[in-house]
Amino acid sequence: MKGFKSVLSAAFLTGVLFVITSCSNISVSSGEQTKIVNLPDGSVVLLNRNSCVEYDKNFDERHIELDGEAFFDVQPGEQPFVVATRQGEIKVLGTEFNVKTQDEQLEVEVDEGTVELNVKEQKSKLKKGECVVYNEAKELFEKGKAEFKHHIWTKELQRDLKKLGKKAKKSGKKLGKKLEKLGKEIKDKVED
């Protein structure tokens, strides 16, 4: 009977560990900086300052929760890509769009493709260049032309990345020269 109990205990612990590891979420917060998040399906999220995304580490269902503001470049896939906010959900198959959620307001702007916005009992499809602003407190749902305000912070992030790339390239050249010199010194010592 002791052997059976230990096997049962081991099986139980294995099951618990499986559930714990398979149900873990990844949470990324940007703090005071913008941040790039590469998702397992190849989609990219640019997080604005003071924003957070959370998703399942396997990302099988392509579901992400957002608090704050983020620009999404979604890769096409068989599963729809869903962004959940406190106010509602945005559903896409492959596109580029910005979502800004704060307090009781949700704003969605579409750069490319089409998204479907579900808020309470209202659904709206948005195409390239369109925007929806939903105010939960006023129960106001307005569709209009996108202003693309997110281009300001996403271009700033692109400039920062470009500068970082130039610094890395410059540092790489210096390191290459040092390694070449070191290699010559080692070769000279070996030949002596």
FIZATOR-68336 format. One record per residue: x negated, y, z negated of N, C-alpha, C, O, CB in turn. Coordinates in steps of 0.05 Angstrom, whole numbers, always signed. Glycine has a CB too. Example, Ala and Ser with C-alpha at 12.3 -4.5 7.8 and 13.67 -1.06 7.14 Angstrom:
NODE    n.X    n.Y    n.Z   ca.X   ca.Y   ca.Z    c.X    c.Y    c.Z    o.X    o.Y    o.Z   cb.X   cb.Y   cb.Z
NODE   -264   -114   -156   -246    -90   -156   -264    -66   -156   -285    -66   -169   -226    -89   -181
NODE   -257    -45   -142   -273    -21   -143   -258     +1   -157   -268    +23   -161   -282    -12   -114
This chain:
NODE    n.X    n.Y    n.Z   ca.X   ca.Y   ca.Z    c.X    c.Y    c.Z    o.X    o.Y    o.Z   cb.X   cb.Y   cb.Z
NODE    -16    -24     +0     +0     +0     +0    -17    +25     +0    -10    +45    +12    +19     +0    -24
NODE    -41    +24    -14    -59    +47    -15    -68    +54    +13    -69    +78    +20    -83    +41    -32
NODE    -75    +34    +30    -84    +39    +57    -62    +52    +74    -68    +70    +89    -92    +13    +70
NODE    -38    +44    +71    -15    +55    +85    -11    +85    +78     -7   +102    +95    +11    +40    +80
NODE    -13    +91    +52    -10   +119    +43    -32   +137    +54    -27   +159    +62    -10   +120    +12
NODE    -57   +126    +54    -79   +143    +64    -76   +147    +95    -82   +169   +104   -106   +130    +58
NODE    -67   +127   +109    -62   +130   +138    -40   +150   +142    -41   +167   +160    -55   +103   +151
NODE    -19   +148   +126     +4   +167   +128     -5   +195   +122     +3   +214   +136    +27   +158   +109
NODE    -21   +198   +101    -31   +225    +93    -49   +236   +116    -46   +260   +123    -48   +223    +67
NODE    -66   +220   +127    -83   +229   +149    -66   +237   +173    -72   +258   +186   -103   +207   +157
NODE    -46   +222   +180    -28   +229   +202    -14   +255   +197    -11   +271   +215     -8   +206   +207
NODE     -4   +259   +172    +10   +283   +165     -9   +307   +168     -1   +328   +180    +20   +281   +136
NODE    -34   +305   +157    -53   +327   +159    -60   +333   +188    -62   +357   +196    -78   +321   +144
NODE    -63   +313   +205    -69   +317   +233    -46   +332   +246    -50   +350   +262    -74   +290   +247
NODE    -22   +324   +240     +2   +338   +251     +3   +367   +242     +9   +384   +259    +28   +323   +243
NODE     -2   +372   +217     -2   +400   +207    -23   +416   +221    -18   +439   +230     -7   +400   +176
NODE    -48   +405   +224    -69   +420   +238    -62   +425   +267    -68   +446   +277    -95   +404   +236
NODE    -49   +406   +280    -41   +409   +308    -21   +432   +310    -24   +449   +328    -28   +384   +319
NODE     -1   +433   +292    +19   +454   +293     +6   +481   +287    +12   +501   +301    +41   +449   +272
NODE    -12   +482   +268    -25   +508   +261    -42   +518   +284    -40   +542   +291    -43   +504   +236
NODE    -58   +501   +297    -75   +510   +318    -60   +516   +344    -67   +533   +359    -97   +489   +323
NODE    -38   +501   +349    -24   +505   +374     -4   +529   +373     +4   +538   +394     -8   +480   +381
NODE     +2   +538   +349    +21   +560   +347     +8   +587   +340    +22   +605   +332    +42   +553   +326
NODE    -18   +588   +342    -31   +613   +334    -29   +634   +355    -30   +629   +379    -60   +607   +328
NODE    -26   +659   +346    -23   +682   +363    -49   +698   +363    -64   +697   +344     +1   +699   +354
NODE    -53   +712   +385    -75   +731   +386    -63   +759   +385    -44   +765   +399    -92   +726   +413
NODE    -75   +775   +368    -66   +802   +364    -90   +821   +370   -111   +817   +359    -55   +807   +335
NODE    -85   +841   +387   -106   +860   +394    -96   +888   +389    -75   +896   +399   -115   +857   +424
NODE   -110   +903   +372   -104   +931   +366   -126   +948   +377   -149   +941   +377   -100   +935   +336
NODE   -118   +972   +387   -138   +990   +399   -150  +1010   +380   -171  +1020   +385   -125  +1005   +422
NODE   -136  +1015   +357   -147  +1035   +338   -148  +1062   +351   -129  +1070   +365   -175  +1027   +328
NODE   -170  +1076   +348   -173  +1103   +359   -184  +1104   +387   -190  +1125   +397   -191  +1120   +340
NODE   -187  +1080   +400   -199  +1079   +426   -180  +1064   +445   -162  +1050   +436   -226  +1065   +426
NODE   -184  +1068   +471   -170  +1051   +490   -184  +1024   +492   -208  +1023   +486   -168  +1065   +518
NODE   -170  +1004   +500   -181   +977   +500   -171   +961   +524   -148   +965   +532   -176   +962   +474
NODE   -187   +944   +535   -179   +926   +557   -175   +898   +546   -191   +888   +531   -201   +926   +580
NODE   -152   +886   +553   -145   +859   +544   -142   +842   +569   -124   +847   +585   -120   +858   +526
NODE   -159   +822   +572   -156   +802   +594   -140   +779   +584   -148   +765   +566   -184   +793   +605
NODE   -117   +775   +597    -99   +753   +588   -106   +727   +602   -119   +727   +624    -70   +760   +595
NODE    -99   +704   +591   -107   +678   +602    -97   +673   +631   -109   +657   +645    -96   +657   +584
NODE    -76   +687   +640    -65   +682   +667    -79   +700   +687    -72   +700   +711    -35   +687   +667
NODE    -98   +716   +679   -112   +735   +697   -101   +763   +697   -113   +781   +709   -111   +724   +725
NODE    -79   +767   +684    -67   +794   +681    -85   +810   +663    -99   +800   +646    -38   +793   +671
NODE    -83   +837   +667   -100   +855   +651    -82   +876   +637    -63   +886   +650   -121   +869   +668
NODE    -87   +881   +612    -72   +902   +597    -92   +923   +588   -113   +917   +576    -58   +889   +572
NODE    -86   +948   +595   -101   +971   +585    -85   +983   +562    -64   +994   +566   -107   +992   +608
NODE    -96   +980   +538    -83   +990   +514    -91  +1019   +509   -114  +1025   +508    -89   +972   +489
NODE    -71  +1036   +506    -77  +1064   +498    -84  +1064   +468    -81  +1044   +455    -53  +1082   +504
NODE    -93  +1087   +459   -100  +1090   +431    -77  +1083   +413    -53  +1086   +420   -110  +1118   +425
NODE    -83  +1072   +389    -63  +1066   +368    -41  +1048   +378    -17  +1052   +372    -51  +1092   +357
NODE    -48  +1028   +394    -29  +1009   +405    -37   +981   +398    -60   +976   +392    -26  +1013   +436
NODE    -18   +962   +401    -23   +934   +394     -7   +916   +412    +16   +921   +418    -17   +929   +364
NODE    -20   +894   +420     -6   +872   +434    -11   +846   +420    -32   +842   +407    -15   +870   +464
NODE     +9   +828   +421     +7   +802   +409    +18   +782   +429    +39   +786   +441    +21   +801   +382
NODE     +4   +759   +431    +13   +738   +449     +2   +711   +440    -17   +710   +425     +4   +743   +478
NODE    +15   +689   +449     +6   +662   +442    -20   +657   +457    -23   +664   +480    +28   +641   +450
NODE    -39   +644   +443    -66   +640   +455    -65   +623   +480    -82   +627   +498    -84   +627   +435
NODE    -46   +605   +483    -43   +589   +508    -30   +605   +530    -35   +599   +554    -27   +564   +502
NODE    -14   +624   +524     +0   +642   +543    +16   +626   +564    +18   +636   +586    -20   +660   +556
NODE    +27   +603   +556    +42   +587   +575    +67   +601   +584    +75   +598   +607    +49   +560   +562
NODE    +80   +615   +566   +106   +628   +573   +102   +656   +583   +122   +669   +590   +124   +628   +549
NODE    +78   +667   +585    +72   +694   +594    +90   +715   +580   +104   +731   +593    +76   +696   +625
NODE    +90   +714   +553   +106   +731   +536    +87   +747   +519    +70   +736   +505   +127   +715   +519
NODE    +90   +774   +518    +72   +791   +503    +89   +811   +488   +109   +822   +498    +51   +805   +521
NODE    +82   +817   +463    +96   +837   +447    +78   +862   +446    +54   +860   +442   +102   +826   +418
NODE    +91   +885   +449    +77   +910   +450    +88   +930   +429   +112   +932   +426    +78   +923   +478
NODE    +69   +943   +416    +76   +965   +398    +57   +987   +406    +33   +985   +402    +74   +958   +367
NODE    +67  +1009   +418    +51  +1031   +427    +53  +1034   +457    +75  +1032   +468    +21  +1027   +420
NODE    +30  +1039   +471    +31  +1043   +500    +10  +1026   +513    -13  +1023   +503    +26  +1073   +506
NODE    +17  +1015   +536     -2   +998   +551     +6   +999   +581    +29  +1001   +588     -2   +969   +541
NODE    -15   +997   +597    -12   +994   +626    -17   +965   +633    -37   +954   +624    -31  +1014   +642
NODE     +0   +953   +649     -1   +925   +655     -7   +921   +685     +7   +933   +702    +25   +910   +647
NODE    -27   +905   +691    -32   +896   +719    -27   +866   +718    -45   +850   +710    -62   +903   +728
NODE     -3   +858   +726     +6   +830   +723     +0   +814   +748     +7   +822   +770    +36   +829   +716
NODE    -13   +790   +744    -18   +772   +766     +8   +756   +771    +22   +749   +753    -41   +753   +759
NODE    +14   +751   +797    +37   +735   +803    +35   +707   +790    +13   +697   +787    +41   +732   +834
NODE    +57   +696   +783    +57   +669   +771    +84   +656   +773   +104   +669   +780    +49   +671   +742
NODE    +85   +631   +767   +111   +617   +769   +129   +625   +746   +154   +627   +750   +106   +587   +767
NODE   +118   +630   +723   +134   +640   +700   +136   +670   +701   +117   +683   +709   +120   +631   +673
NODE   +159   +681   +694   +161   +710   +693   +143   +721   +670   +138   +707   +651   +191   +719   +689
NODE   +134   +745   +673   +118   +758   +653   +137   +776   +638   +150   +793   +649    +93   +775   +666
NODE   +137   +773   +611   +156   +788   +594   +141   +805   +574   +124   +795   +559   +176   +769   +580
NODE   +148   +831   +573   +137   +849   +552   +160   +855   +534   +180   +867   +542   +124   +875   +565
NODE   +157   +848   +508   +178   +853   +489   +170   +876   +471   +147   +878   +462   +183   +827   +471
NODE   +189   +895   +467   +185   +917   +449   +208   +917   +429   +227   +901   +431   +184   +945   +464
NODE   +207   +934   +409   +229   +936   +390   +256   +944   +404   +277   +935   +395   +223   +957   +368
NODE   +254   +959   +425   +278   +969   +438   +289   +950   +460   +313   +951   +466   +272   +995   +451
NODE   +272   +934   +472   +281   +916   +494   +259   +902   +507   +236   +902   +497   +297   +933   +514
NODE   +265   +889   +530   +245   +873   +544   +242   +882   +573   +261   +892   +585   +253   +843   +544
NODE   +218   +879   +583   +212   +884   +611   +203   +858   +623   +186   +845   +612   +190   +907   +614
NODE   +215   +850   +646   +210   +825   +658   +199   +829   +687   +211   +844   +702   +235   +806   +658
NODE   +177   +816   +694   +165   +819   +720   +154   +793   +730   +151   +774   +715   +143   +841   +719
NODE   +148   +792   +756   +134   +769   +768   +105   +776   +775    +88   +759   +774   +149   +758   +792
NODE   +100   +800   +784    +73   +810   +791    +75   +839   +799    +88   +845   +819    +61   +793   +813
NODE    +62   +857   +784    +65   +885   +789    +46   +901   +772    +30   +889   +756    +94   +894   +785
NODE    +47   +927   +774    +32   +946   +757    +52   +965   +745    +67   +978   +760     +9   +960   +772
NODE    +52   +968   +718    +71   +986   +706    +61   +994   +678    +43   +982   +667    +99   +972   +703
NODE    +73  +1016   +668    +65  +1026   +642    +89  +1025   +623   +112  +1030   +631    +55  +1056   +644
NODE    +84  +1017   +598   +105  +1016   +578    +96  +1032   +554    +74  +1028   +544   +112   +986   +569
NODE   +113  +1050   +545   +107  +1066   +522   +130  +1064   +502   +153  +1070   +509   +102  +1097   +529
NODE   +124  +1054   +479   +145  +1051   +458   +136  +1065   +433   +114  +1062   +423   +151  +1021   +453
NODE   +154  +1082   +423   +148  +1096   +398   +174  +1101   +383   +194  +1108   +396   +133  +1122   +403
NODE   +173  +1098   +358   +197  +1102   +341   +222  +1089   +354   +224  +1065   +355   +202  +1132   +336
NODE   +240  +1106   +364   +265  +1096   +375   +266  +1100   +405   +288  +1099   +417   +288  +1110   +362
NODE   +243  +1104   +418   +244  +1109   +447   +226  +1090   +462   +205  +1082   +453   +235  +1138   +452
NODE   +236  +1082   +486   +222  +1065   +504   +221  +1078   +531   +241  +1087   +542   +235  +1036   +506
NODE   +196  +1078   +543   +193  +1090   +570   +178  +1070   +587   +157  +1060   +579   +178  +1117   +568
NODE   +188  +1065   +611   +176  +1047   +630   +173  +1061   +657   +192  +1072   +668   +192  +1020   +633
NODE   +148  +1060   +668   +142  +1072   +694   +129  +1050   +711   +112  +1035   +702   +124  +1097   +692
NODE   +138  +1049   +736   +128  +1028   +754   +109  +1040   +775   +117  +1057   +791   +151  +1013   +768
NODE    +84  +1030   +776    +64  +1038   +796    +67  +1022   +821    +66  +1033   +843    +36  +1036   +785
NODE    +71   +996   +819    +73   +978   +841    +94   +956   +835    +96   +948   +811    +46   +965   +848
NODE   +108   +946   +855   +126   +924   +851   +153   +932   +838   +162   +955   +841   +113   +903   +834
NODE   +165   +913   +825   +192   +916   +813   +192   +903   +785   +180   +882   +781   +214   +905   +831
NODE   +205   +916   +767   +209   +905   +740   +239   +905   +733   +254   +921   +745   +193   +920   +718
NODE   +247   +888   +715   +274   +888   +705   +273   +896   +675   +259   +883   +659   +288   +861   +709
NODE   +288   +916   +667   +289   +925   +640   +315   +916   +627   +337   +922   +638   +285   +956   +638
NODE   +313   +903   +604   +337   +894   +589   +336   +909   +562   +319   +904   +546   +338   +863   +585
NODE   +356   +926   +557   +358   +940   +532   +387   +938   +523   +406   +947   +537   +349   +970   +535
NODE   +390   +926   +499   +417   +922   +489   +434   +908   +510   +427   +886   +518   +431   +949   +480
NODE   +455   +920   +520   +472   +908   +540   +468   +920   +568   +483   +915   +586   +501   +910   +532
NODE   +447   +936   +571   +442   +948   +596   +418   +936   +610   +397   +930   +597   +437   +978   +593
NODE   +421   +931   +636   +399   +920   +653   +394   +941   +675   +413   +953   +686   +405   +892   +664
NODE   +369   +944   +682   +362   +962   +704   +337   +951   +718   +318   +943   +706   +358   +990   +694
NODE   +338   +951   +745   +315   +944   +761   +301   +970   +769   +314   +989   +778   +323   +927   +786
NODE   +275   +970   +765   +259   +994   +772   +239   +986   +794   +227   +965   +794   +243  +1005   +747
NODE   +237  +1004   +814   +218  +1000   +836   +195  +1020   +833   +195  +1038   +815   +232  +1003   +863
NODE   +175  +1017   +850   +152  +1035   +851   +161  +1064   +850   +178  +1073   +865   +135  +1029   +876
NODE   +149  +1079   +831   +155  +1108   +829   +179  +1115   +812   +186  +1138   +809   +159  +1119   +856
NODE   +192  +1094   +800   +215  +1100   +783   +208  +1097   +753   +188  +1084   +746   +238  +1081   +790
NODE   +225  +1109   +737   +221  +1110   +708   +248  +1107   +694   +268  +1116   +704   +206  +1136   +700
NODE   +247  +1094   +671   +270  +1093   +653   +261  +1102   +625   +240  +1093   +615   +284  +1065   +652
NODE   +277  +1119   +613   +272  +1127   +585   +297  +1119   +570   +319  +1127   +577   +266  +1158   +583
NODE   +293  +1103   +549   +315  +1095   +532   +310  +1105   +504   +289  +1100   +492   +317  +1063   +532
NODE   +330  +1120   +493   +329  +1130   +466   +349  +1114   +450   +373  +1117   +454   +334  +1161   +464
NODE   +339  +1098   +431   +356  +1080   +415   +375  +1096   +397   +399  +1088   +395   +339  +1061   +398
NODE   +366  +1117   +385   +382  +1132   +366   +406  +1145   +380   +428  +1145   +370   +365  +1153   +352
NODE   +401  +1156   +403   +421  +1170   +419   +436  +1151   +438   +455  +1159   +451   +409  +1193   +434
NODE   +427  +1126   +439   +437  +1107   +458   +438  +1118   +486   +457  +1115   +501   +465  +1097   +450
NODE   +416  +1132   +493   +413  +1146   +519   +395  +1130   +537   +373  +1122   +529   +402  +1174   +515
NODE   +404  +1124   +561   +390  +1108   +581   +388  +1124   +606   +408  +1127   +621   +405  +1080   +586
NODE   +364  +1136   +612   +361  +1153   +635   +341  +1142   +655   +319  +1134   +648   +352  +1181   +626
NODE   +350  +1140   +680   +332  +1131   +701   +325  +1155   +718   +341  +1172   +725   +346  +1109   +719
NODE   +299  +1156   +726   +290  +1179   +742   +264  +1173   +757   +257  +1150   +760   +286  +1203   +725
NODE   +251  +1194   +765   +226  +1191   +779   +202  +1190   +759   +202  +1206   +740   +222  +1215   +799
NODE   +184  +1172   +764   +161  +1169   +746   +142  +1193   +748   +138  +1204   +769   +145  +1143   +753
NODE   +131  +1201   +725   +112  +1224   +724    +83  +1213   +722    +65  +1229   +726   +118  +1242   +700
NODE    +80  +1188   +717    +53  +1175   +716    +34  +1189   +696    +11  +1193   +703    +41  +1175   +743
NODE    +44  +1197   +673    +27  +1209   +652     +5  +1190   +643    -16  +1199   +634    +44  +1218   +628
NODE    +10  +1164   +645    -10  +1144   +637    -35  +1145   +654    -56  +1135   +645     +2  +1117   +638
NODE    -34  +1157   +677    -57  +1159   +694    -79  +1175   +681   -103  +1171   +686    -51  +1171   +722
NODE    -72  +1193   +663    -92  +1210   +649   -110  +1192   +632   -134  +1193   +634    -78  +1231   +631
NODE    -98  +1176   +615   -115  +1159   +597   -127  +1135   +611   -148  +1126   +603    -99  +1150   +573
NODE   -113  +1124   +631   -125  +1101   +645   -149  +1110   +662   -169  +1095   +665   -104  +1087   +663
NODE   -148  +1134   +674   -171  +1144   +689   -194  +1151   +671   -217  +1147   +678   -163  +1170   +706
NODE   -188  +1161   +647   -208  +1166   +627   -223  +1140   +619   -247  +1140   +617   -196  +1179   +601
NODE   -208  +1119   +616   -219  +1093   +610   -237  +1083   +633   -258  +1072   +629   -197  +1072   +604
NODE   -228  +1087   +658   -243  +1079   +681   -270  +1095   +683   -290  +1083   +689   -227  +1084   +707
NODE   -269  +1121   +677   -293  +1137   +676   -313  +1127   +655   -337  +1125   +660   -287  +1167   +671
NODE   -302  +1121   +631   -319  +1110   +610   -332  +1084   +618   -356  +1079   +613   -303  +1106   +584
NODE   -317  +1066   +632   -328  +1041   +641   -349  +1045   +662   -369  +1030   +663   -305  +1023   +651
NODE   -345  +1064   +680   -364  +1070   +701   -390  +1080   +689   -412  +1071   +697   -353  +1092   +721
NODE   -389  +1098   +669   -413  +1107   +655   -427  +1084   +641   -452  +1082   +643   -405  +1129   +634
NODE   -412  +1067   +629   -424  +1043   +615   -438  +1025   +636   -459  +1015   +630   -402  +1028   +600
NODE   -425  +1022   +659   -437  +1006   +680   -464  +1017   +690   -483  +1003   +694   -418  +1003   +703
NODE   -465  +1044   +693   -490  +1057   +702   -511  +1054   +681   -534  +1049   +687   -484  +1088   +707
NODE   -504  +1057   +655   -524  +1053   +634   -534  +1025   +633   -558  +1020   +629   -511  +1060   +606
NODE   -516  +1006   +637   -525   +978   +637   -543   +972   +661   -563   +958   +658   -500   +959   +638
NODE   -537   +983   +684   -554   +979   +707   -582   +991   +703   -602   +979   +710   -541   +992   +732
NODE   -582  +1016   +691   -608  +1029   +686   -624  +1013   +666   -648  +1009   +669   -603  +1058   +675
NODE   -611  +1004   +644   -624   +988   +624   -634   +961   +636   -655   +952   +629   -606   +983   +600
NODE   -618   +950   +653   -625   +925   +667   -651   +928   +683   -668   +910   +683   -603   +915   +684
NODE   -653   +951   +698   -677   +956   +714   -702   +958   +696   -723   +947   +702   -674   +982   +731
NODE   -699   +973   +674   -721   +976   +655   -729   +949   +644   -753   +943   +643   -714   +995   +632
NODE   -710   +933   +636   -715   +906   +625   -729   +889   +646   -747   +874   +640   -690   +893   +615
NODE   -720   +891   +671   -731   +875   +693   -761   +882   +697   -777   +864   +700   -716   +880   +719
NODE   -767   +908   +696   -795   +916   +699   -812   +906   +676   -834   +897   +680   -797   +947   +700
NODE   -801   +908   +651   -816   +898   +628   -821   +868   +630   -843   +858   +624   -801   +905   +602
NODE   -801   +853   +638   -803   +824   +641   -824   +817   +663   -839   +798   +660   -776   +811   +648
NODE   -823   +832   +685   -842   +828   +707   -871   +832   +697   -889   +816   +703   -836   +846   +731
NODE   -875   +854   +682   -901   +860   +671   -910   +838   +652   -933   +829   +652   -901   +888   +657
NODE   -892   +830   +634   -898   +808   +615   -905   +782   +629   -923   +768   +622   -874   +804   +596
NODE   -890   +776   +650   -895   +752   +666   -923   +753   +679   -936   +732   +679   -874   +750   +688
NODE   -931   +776   +689   -958   +779   +700   -979   +775   +679   -999   +762   +683   -961   +807   +714
NODE   -975   +787   +655   -994   +784   +633   -996   +754   +625  -1018   +745   +621   -985   +801   +609
NODE   -974   +740   +623   -975   +712   +616   -989   +696   +637  -1006   +679   +631   -946   +701   +612
NODE   -984   +702   +663   -996   +688   +685  -1026   +692   +684  -1042   +673   +688   -985   +697   +712
NODE  -1035   +717   +679  -1063   +723   +678  -1077   +708   +655  -1099   +698   +659  -1068   +753   +674
NODE  -1064   +706   +632  -1075   +692   +609  -1077   +661   +615  -1096   +648   +607  -1058   +697   +584
NODE  -1057   +651   +628  -1056   +622   +634  -1078   +615   +654  -1091   +594   +652  -1029   +614   +646
NODE  -1083   +633   +673  -1104   +628   +694  -1132   +630   +683  -1150   +619   +694  -1100   +647   +717
NODE  -1135   +645   +661  -1162   +649   +649  -1172   +624   +636  -1194   +624   +625  -1162   +671   +629
